[in-house]
Amino acid sequence: MILGNYIVSVFLIVLGLWTLCTQKNLIKVVLGLGIIDYGVNLLIVSAGFNEGGTAPIYNLAELARREAVFFVDPVPQALTLTSIVIGACVDAMALSIVIMIKKRYGTVDADEVRRLRG
């Protein structure tokens, strides 16, 4: 099960990188960035998963037993939640820049925009 998550996350990252390298349409480039973001989020959540672990909520009985209690790590979940919010803001900002490029140059093709030629 967890191996499937790693495979899918690597696939999403590679797909996003392929989109960035091959597409000239700026909207597709922004979508490629989003796909990379989704792949990285899945990788982070999968890294924090423990098979058979419980929710990371402690109660007094569990703390008093002093036994090894097997919890899922909450830090990757918090990092992923933060990453989702940041990724949404980056995507919105990138799309607004693409809209301004479309208004200025009349196209979203990176090759036709004269100032983006490198």
N, C-alpha and C positions, 0 to 999 in steps of 0.2 A: 504494500500500500504506500509506504513512505517513499520507496524507490520510484514509484510512478509520479509522485509530486516533484521529485528532483528532475526526472526526465522531462516532464512538462515545463518546469521552470526554465531549464536550459534551452528547451525548444523555443519558448517564448522570447527569451533573451536573444537567441540567434536569429529568430524571425524578425525581431525589432531592429537588430543591427543590419540584417540584410535589407530591410526596408529603408533604413537610413542611407545605406551605400548605393542603392540602385535606383531609387525614385527621385525624380526631379520636381514633382508636384509638392509644394510646401505643406499642403494639408496632409498628404500621405506621410511626409517626414514627421510631422507632429504626432500623427497616429502611431508611427513607429516608436517614437519616444514613449508614448503611453504604454505600448506593448512591452517595452523593456521594463518600464516601471512595474507593470503587473507581474512579470516574471521574477523580478527581484523581490517583490513583496511575497510571492508564493515561496521563494527560496528561504526567506527569513522566517516565515511562519513554520515551514517544514523543518528548519534547523532547530527550532525550539520545541518541537513535538516529542513527547516521551510516550512510548507504547505502554498502556495500562496506567498512565498517570491520571490524577484527579485534578479538579479545579484548584488553583492556588489560593484557597481560602482557608485560613487557619481558625480553629476554634480552641477553647481552653482544654478540652479533653485531649485533643491531638498534641497540644504543647506539653501537657502534663505527663503523657506516656513516655516521652523522650525516645520514642522509637523512630526508625527511619521511615518517614512518610514520603511517598513518591508523588511529586507534583509536576505539573507541566510548567515550564518556565514562562513567567508572564512578561519578561522583558522584551522578547521578540514580538510578542503581540502588541505591546505598547509602541514599539518602534515602527511596526507595520501600520498601525493606526495613524501615527504621525506622518508616515510616508505617504499614505493615501491622501491625506489632506494637502500636503505639500505638492504631491503629484497633480492633484486636481487644479491647484492654483497655477502651477507651471504650465499645464496644458491650456488653461484659460488665457493666460498671458501670451503664450506662443500663438494661439489662434487669433488673439486680438492684433498681434504684430502681423500675422499673415493677412488679416483684413485690411490693415493700413497699407501693406505692400500692394494688395490688390487695388486699393483706391489710388495709390500713387502711380503704379506702373501699368495697371490694367491687366495683369496676369499673375498667376501663382506658380508659373514655371520658373525654376531657379536659373535655368540657362538664359532665359529671356530678360531677366532682371539685370540690368547692366551693372549695378553696383555690387551684386552678389557674385559676379564672375571673379574667379581667383586664379 
